[in-house]
Amino acid sequence: MARKPNYGYEKRQKEIAKKAKKDEKLKRRQEEKALEEGGDAETTQEEE
């Protein structure tokens, strides 16, 4: 007999990954904003 898939676990892992990606994006945006406010706006969209 095949094992029953644990959809709740898969969903939770997907949500965790999504949150981590969102947090990383927010952190990157805040760092870019801080650089712009600091007057050091030499870097322009290099990482994208």
C-alpha positions as CSV (number, residue, x, y, z in Angstrom):
1,M,0.0,0.0,0.0
2,A,1.3,3.4,-1.0
3,R,1.9,6.1,1.6
4,K,-0.6,8.9,1.8
5,P,1.0,12.3,0.9
6,N,1.1,14.8,3.6
7,Y,-0.3,17.9,1.9
8,G,-0.3,20.0,5.1
9,Y,3.5,19.6,5.4
10,E,4.0,20.4,1.8
11,K,1.8,23.5,2.1
12,R,3.7,24.7,5.2
13,Q,7.1,24.2,3.6
14,K,5.9,26.2,0.6
15,E,4.6,29.0,2.9
16,I,7.9,29.1,4.7
17,A,9.9,29.4,1.5
18,K,7.6,32.1,0.2
19,K,8.0,34.1,3.5
20,A,11.8,33.7,3.4
21,K,11.8,35.0,-0.2
22,K,9.6,38.0,0.7
23,D,11.8,38.8,3.7
24,E,14.9,38.7,1.6
25,K,13.3,41.0,-1.0
26,L,12.2,43.5,1.6
27,K,15.7,43.5,3.2
28,R,17.3,44.1,-0.2
29,R,14.9,47.0,-0.9
30,Q,15.6,48.6,2.5
31,E,19.4,48.4,1.9
32,E,19.0,50.0,-1.6
33,K,16.8,52.7,-0.1
34,A,19.4,53.4,2.6
35,L,22.1,53.7,0.0
36,E,20.1,56.2,-2.0
37,E,19.3,58.3,1.1
38,G,23.0,58.2,2.0
39,G,23.9,60.0,-1.2
40,D,25.8,57.0,-2.5
41,A,23.6,56.3,-5.5
42,E,26.3,55.0,-7.8
43,T,24.9,51.5,-8.0
44,T,21.9,51.5,-10.3
45,Q,19.9,48.2,-10.7
46,E,23.0,46.1,-11.1
47,E,21.7,43.0,-9.2
48,E,18.5,42.7,-11.3
